Amino acid sequence: MPHLEWSDALALDLPVMDDTHREFVELLATVEAADDASLVAHWAALIAHTDEHFGREDQWMQTTGFSSSNCHSMQHKVVLQVMREG
């Protein structure tokens, strides 16, 4: 499976979010390249980063009243659950 690479097509023109997304892509690449001995540690780092990222984004959405019917926060929960099961 081809790996995800950062490109300008992924940029949101929001520096904080773009930096976070760039970090995610880098951590994912580290997981993909990890050997068996280091895979679990790298996977845990990816999950921790994603949990922090989603938590910050969920807080921003709540603070700004992004949408009362917002399903994006639910998507965050689902993605994190799948990652934790992985």
C-alpha positions in Angstrom: 0.0 0.0 0.0 1.4 3.4 -0.9 2.3 5.6 2.1 0.9 9.0 2.8 3.2 11.9 1.9 2.8 15.5 2.8 2.0 17.8 -0.1 0.6 21.3 -0.5 -2.7 19.6 -1.5 -3.1 18.6 2.2 -2.5 22.1 3.5 -5.3 24.0 5.1 -3.5 27.3 5.2 -3.8 27.2 9.0 -0.3 26.9 10.3 -1.1 25.2 13.6 -3.2 22.5 11.9 -0.8 22.1 8.9 2.1 21.6 11.3 0.1 19.0 13.3 -0.9 17.2 10.1 2.7 17.3 8.9 3.8 15.7 12.2 1.1 13.0 11.8 2.4 12.2 8.3 6.0 12.0 9.6 4.9 9.7 12.6 3.0 7.5 10.2 6.0 7.1 8.0 8.0 6.1 11.1 5.5 3.5 11.9 5.5 2.1 8.4 9.3 1.9 8.5 9.5 0.4 12.0 10.9 -3.0 12.6 9.1 -5.5 14.9 11.1 -4.4 17.9 10.1 -0.8 17.7 6.7 -0.9 16.0 4.6 -0.9 19.2 6.5 2.2 20.6 6.1 4.1 17.3 2.4 3.1 17.1 1.9 4.4 20.6 3.5 7.7 19.7 1.2 8.0 16.7 -1.8 7.3 18.8 -0.7 9.8 21.5 -0.1 12.5 18.8 -3.5 11.8 17.2 -5.3 11.9 20.5 -3.8 15.3 21.4 -4.5 16.6 17.9 -8.2 15.5 17.9 -8.7 16.7 21.5 -7.4 20.2 20.5 -9.5 20.2 17.4 -12.6 19.1 19.3 -12.0 21.9 21.8 -11.8 24.4 19.1 -15.0 23.2 17.5 -16.8 23.4 20.8 -15.4 26.8 21.7 -16.4 28.3 18.3 -19.8 26.6 18.1 -18.6 24.9 14.9 -21.9 22.9 14.6 -24.3 21.5 17.1 -24.9 18.5 14.7 -21.2 18.1 14.0 -20.2 14.5 13.2 -16.5 15.4 13.0 -16.0 14.8 16.7 -17.6 11.4 16.3 -15.3 10.6 13.5 -12.3 11.4 15.8 -13.6 9.0 18.3 -14.0 6.2 15.8 -10.6 6.7 14.3 -8.9 6.7 17.7 -10.8 3.5 18.6 -9.7 1.8 15.5 -6.1 2.9 16.0 -6.2 1.6 19.6 -7.5 -1.7 18.5 -4.7 -1.9 15.9 
